[in-house]
């Protein structure tokens, strides 16, 4: 009965949500709570696409997998220039700007309607004002396809210390970034020993791990070292968000799982 009540409350929130049209359907914006944390949610197709705290933590990421992106600052190279593919509610860019004053970030979000939603409901406008981003250039926003943007960077010799891939349409990843040619383009857009991070929804092992193993194999065909970072919330055979880290250098990032060696004969 308790779970039914939670489900019913969720449906009521979605029913009375603020709605905005986007390239990929109707976005719903509503507030949710677990009894401790109060958040505003960006919902597409019944799936959380982003969220923000509504209190003094407005610039901190509310999702565990996004916290894993911050491990890039443990790398053995300085992280000053970052590119994020997929903006959503700009949850991670907000945290990077607020917590890492030495760094800047370019966000490639194909849908300008999503960026406008982030400004109106997810404190992107507050971030821009608070950290004077229009004056100092620490945030770049590009409303275009991620691969098209990277190909232009490749042609112009633009390089990043880290590229983060969080491109999803509801629960579907951007498959255009999951080819050998795309991986070569991404590699060319990194400085020597730069890092490519990919959000993937998969199990670590077992029947539901094919999304992870396929991406590990693809990334290992282009980069010298490929590891995984787990949220650690579920069993290894259960599906969860995790982050793949690919680089030509083993950066010794905390809790990195060296999976590919054990899967190399798959």
C-alpha positions in Angstrom: 0.0 0.0 0.0 2.9 2.4 0.8 4.4 1.9 -2.6 1.0 2.4 -4.3 0.7 5.7 -2.4 4.1 6.8 -3.6 3.2 5.9 -7.2 -0.1 7.7 -6.9 1.6 10.9 -5.6 4.0 10.7 -8.5 1.2 10.5 -11.0 -0.6 13.5 -9.4 2.7 15.6 -9.6 3.0 14.7 -13.3 -0.7 15.5 -13.9 -0.3 19.0 -12.5 3.2 19.6 -13.7 4.3 22.7 -15.6 4.6 21.7 -19.3 7.0 23.0 -21.9 7.4 21.8 -25.5 10.8 20.5 -26.6 12.3 18.9 -29.7 11.7 15.4 -28.1 8.2 15.8 -26.7 6.7 17.5 -23.7 8.9 18.3 -20.7 7.2 18.2 -17.3 8.6 20.3 -14.4 7.4 19.5 -10.9 8.6 19.2 -7.3 9.3 16.0 -5.5 10.5 15.0 -2.0 11.8 11.9 -0.2 11.0 13.5 3.1 14.4 15.0 3.6 15.5 16.4 0.2 13.2 18.7 -1.7 13.9 18.9 -5.5 12.5 20.2 -8.7 12.5 17.6 -11.5 12.7 17.7 -15.3 10.6 14.8 -16.5 10.5 13.5 -20.1 8.4 10.5 -20.9 8.0 9.6 -17.3 11.8 9.6 -16.7 13.8 12.0 -14.6 16.1 13.9 -17.0 17.5 16.3 -14.4 16.8 17.8 -11.0 17.9 20.5 -8.7 17.8 21.1 -5.0 15.6 24.0 -4.0 17.6 25.1 -0.9 21.1 26.5 -0.5 22.4 23.4 -2.3 20.9 24.6 -5.6 24.2 24.4 -7.4 25.0 20.8 -6.2 24.2 17.7 -8.2 21.3 15.6 -6.7 22.2 12.4 -8.6 24.9 10.0 -7.5 26.2 9.3 -11.0 26.7 13.0 -11.6 28.9 13.1 -8.5 31.1 10.6 -10.3 31.9 13.1 -13.0 33.6 15.2 -10.4 36.3 12.5 -10.0 37.8 13.9 -13.2 39.5 16.4 -10.9 41.5 13.6 -9.4 43.3 13.1 -12.7 47.0 13.5 -13.1 46.6 16.4 -15.5 45.1 19.8 -14.7 41.4 20.0 -15.5 40.8 23.5 -16.7 38.8 23.2 -19.9 35.8 20.8 -19.9 33.1 20.0 -22.5 29.8 18.4 -21.5 27.6 16.7 -24.2 24.0 17.0 -23.1 22.9 19.9 -20.9 19.5 18.9 -19.5 18.9 20.9 -16.3 22.6 21.9 -16.3 23.0 20.1 -12.9 26.7 19.1 -13.3 27.8 22.4 -15.1 26.4 24.3 -12.1 28.5 22.3 -9.7 31.6 22.6 -11.7 31.3 26.3 -12.0 30.6 26.7 -8.2 33.1 24.3 -6.8 36.0 24.5 -9.3 36.8 28.2 -9.9 39.9 27.2 -11.9 37.8 25.5 -14.6 35.4 26.5 -17.4 32.9 24.3 -19.2 31.3 24.3 -22.7 27.8 22.6 -22.7 26.5 21.2 -26.0 22.7 20.9 -25.7 20.9 20.3 -29.0 17.6 21.7 -27.9 17.5 25.5 -27.0 14.1 24.8 -25.3 15.9 22.6 -22.7 18.4 25.4 -22.0 15.6 27.9 -21.5 13.9 25.5 -19.1 17.2 25.2 -17.2 17.3 29.0 -17.0 13.7 29.4 -15.8 13.4 26.5 -13.4 16.8 25.0 -12.6 18.8 28.0 -11.6 21.0 28.3 -14.7 20.0 32.0 -14.8 21.1 32.4 -11.1 24.4 30.6 -11.9 25.1 33.0 -14.8 24.5 36.1 -12.6 26.1 34.8 -9.4 29.4 33.8 -11.1 29.4 36.6 -13.7 29.6 34.0 -16.5 28.7 36.5 -19.3 31.8 38.5 -18.3 34.4 35.9 -17.6 33.5 33.2 -20.2 33.6 30.3 -17.9 30.4 28.8 -19.4 29.8 28.3 -23.1 26.4 27.1 -24.4 26.1 25.5 -27.8 22.7 24.6 -29.2 23.6 21.9 -31.7 24.1 18.2 -32.3 27.0 16.9 -30.1 28.8 15.0 -32.9 28.5 18.0 -35.2 30.0 20.2 -32.6 32.9 17.8 -31.9 33.7 17.4 -35.6 34.0 21.2 -35.8 36.3 21.2 -32.8 38.3 18.4 -34.5 38.7 20.4 -37.7 39.7 23.6 -35.8 42.1 21.9 -33.4 40.1 22.8 -30.3 41.1 20.6 -27.4 39.6 19.8 -24.0 41.1 18.3 -20.8 37.9 16.3 -20.3 34.8 15.5 -22.3 31.7 14.2 -20.5 28.9 12.4 -22.4 25.5 12.6 -20.8 23.4 12.7 -24.0 20.1 11.0 -23.5 16.7 11.3 -25.1 14.4 10.0 -22.3 16.3 6.7 -21.6 17.9 6.3 -25.0 21.6 7.3 -25.5 22.8 9.2 -28.5 23.9 6.3 -30.7 25.8 8.7 -33.1 28.5 9.0 -30.4 28.9 5.2 -30.2 30.9 4.4 -33.3 34.6 4.0 -34.0 34.6 7.2 -36.1 32.9 9.2 -33.3 35.4 7.9 -30.7 38.3 8.9 -33.0 36.8 12.4 -33.2 36.4 12.6 -29.4 40.0 11.4 -28.9 41.2 14.1 -31.3 39.3 16.7 -29.3 41.2 15.9 -26.1 44.6 17.1 -24.9 47.3 14.4 -24.5 46.1 12.1 -21.7 42.7 13.9 -21.6 39.7 12.0 -20.3 36.4 10.9 -21.9 33.6 10.1 -19.5 30.4 8.4 -20.5 27.2 7.9 -18.5 25.8 4.5 -19.2 22.8 2.6 -17.7 23.8 -1.0 -17.3 24.6 -3.8 -14.8 28.3 -4.4 -14.0 28.0 -8.1 -14.8 25.5 -10.7 -15.9 22.7 -10.7 -18.5 22.1 -7.0 -18.2 25.6 -5.8 -18.7 25.8 -5.7 -22.5 25.5 -1.9 -22.7 28.6 -1.6 -20.5 30.6 -4.3 -22.1 29.9 -3.0 -25.6 31.0 0.5 -24.6 34.0 -0.8 -22.8 35.1 -2.6 -25.9 34.5 0.3 -28.2 36.3 2.8 -25.9 39.3 0.4 -25.5 39.6 0.2 -29.3 40.5 4.0 -29.2 41.9 4.7 -25.7 44.8 3.0 -23.8 42.9 2.7 -20.5 39.2 2.2 -19.9 37.7 1.9 -16.4 34.2 2.1 -14.8 32.9 4.0 -11.8 29.9 2.5 -10.1 27.3 4.3 -8.0 27.4 1.3 -5.7 23.6 1.4 -4.9 22.6 -2.0 -6.3 24.0 -5.5 -6.8 26.5 -6.0 -9.7 23.9 -7.8 -11.7 21.3 -5.0 -11.4 21.0 -2.1 -13.8 22.1 1.3 -12.5 23.9 4.4 -13.8 27.6 4.2 -14.0 30.4 6.2 -15.6 33.0 4.9 -18.0 36.4 6.7 -17.9 38.6 6.4 -21.0 42.1 7.9 -21.4 45.5 7.1 -22.7 46.8 7.3 -19.1 45.7 5.4 -16.1 44.9 8.4 -13.8 44.5 6.3 -10.7 41.0 7.7 -10.1 39.5 6.6 -6.8 37.3 3.4 -6.9 37.9 2.9 -10.6 36.9 -0.7 -11.6 39.3 -2.3 -14.1 36.8 -4.4 -15.9 38.0 -4.5 -19.4 40.9 -6.9 -18.9 38.5 -9.5 -17.6 36.1 -8.9 -20.5 38.7 -8.7 -23.3 37.9 -12.2 -24.6 34.2 -11.5 -24.8 
